Amino acid sequence: MGGSRTAGYYRCRPGPQRPDHRGKTGATAMTGDTFVLHEHFSQHHHFDFRLERDGVLVSWAVPKGLPETPGERRLAIAVEDHPLSYGDFVGTIPEGQYGAGEVKIADAGTYETLEWTDERIEVVLHGRHFSGKYVLLRFKKAGEKNWLVLKGKDA
């Protein structure tokens, strides 16, 4: 179940009975360069920003959500890669399970990659609510998994 890129995801979430293992359709819903912004009403309300890349959803927890004003910075914490089937998941993860709480899709769409390195990711989102340039910068001073996400200036 899941390749090596999603091993951490399944290690934290054992058992095929979890609703988030199936997504809405139980199939891979994401194709191409897609993104999803999940709103997660768990113990600590937050957003999860996910970019499809190399067969997985590369994911960050963004406590305050994506910035909407150019230059505004928000903390983004890298979390384990998620399987593509998670891209269309909407539902409730039962109490007592990792990530328990309601999950909704706050936005979804496609993106264009402008740059993708270990230190900087720059994309242009094409979503219903979030569109335009976004930049993720590794924020090593704050910890290995910490990044900053900024709303870039659109040309």
C-alpha positions, -999 to +999 in steps of 0.1 A: +000+000+000+017+032-011+053+034-024+083+044-005+074+081-008+042+075+011+055+050+037+055+077+064+019+085+056+007+049+060+030+043+091+011+070+110-023+059+096-025+021+097-056+001+086-076+001+054-107+011+073-097+048+074-119+069+052-089+091+041-073+061+025-100+060-001-105+096-011-140+105-024-139+081-053-114+055-041-094+061-072-066+085-081-085+117-086-055+139-093-038+140-127-011+164-139+001+194-120-027+197-095-029+212-060-054+210-032-058+231-001-075+210+026-091+227+057-086+204+086-107+208+117-086+186+140-073+192+175-057+223+161-075+239+131-052+243+102-049+240+064-029+214+044-014+226+012-006+198-013+012+199-047+012+169-069+047+159-078+063+127-089+033+106-082+025+119-047+011+149-030+040+169-014+024+184+016+027+212+042+006+220+072-001+258+071-016+268+105-030+301+092-038+291+056-022+305+024-015+342+024-037+363+002-017+396+000+016+398-020+046+397+004+026+383+033+045+353+049+030+323+066+046+293+083+044+260+064+055+228+080+065+200+058+046+168+065+048+133+049+039+129+013+003+118+008-010+094-019-027+110-049-060+094-038-060+118-008-064+147-032-102+145-033-107+133+003-136+151+021-149+136+053-143+129+090-114+109+103-127+091+134-117+100+170-088+081+183-071+080+148-042+101+137-055+134+123-090+129+138-115+155+127-133+169+097-115+176+064-129+198+037-114+211+004-109+249+007-096+251-029-082+230-056-069+234-092-038+232-113-004+249-110+026+257-131+061+251-118+084+281-121+112+266-099+115+235-077+146+229-057+153+216-022+153+252-009+128+271-030+095+261-048+078+287-069+045+280-086+015+297-102-018+285-088-050+283-109-076+277-083-111+289-076-100+311-047-062+310-047-046+321-080-013+336-089+023+332-078+032+314-045+067+308-032+078+283-006+112+290+010+130+266+034+132+283+068+161+263+083+166+286+113+132+276+126+137+239+121+144+213+094+107+209+084+098+246+084+092+266+053+077+300+047+050+304+021+045+338+004+021+352-020+042+366-048+036+396-070+020+387-102+033+404-133 
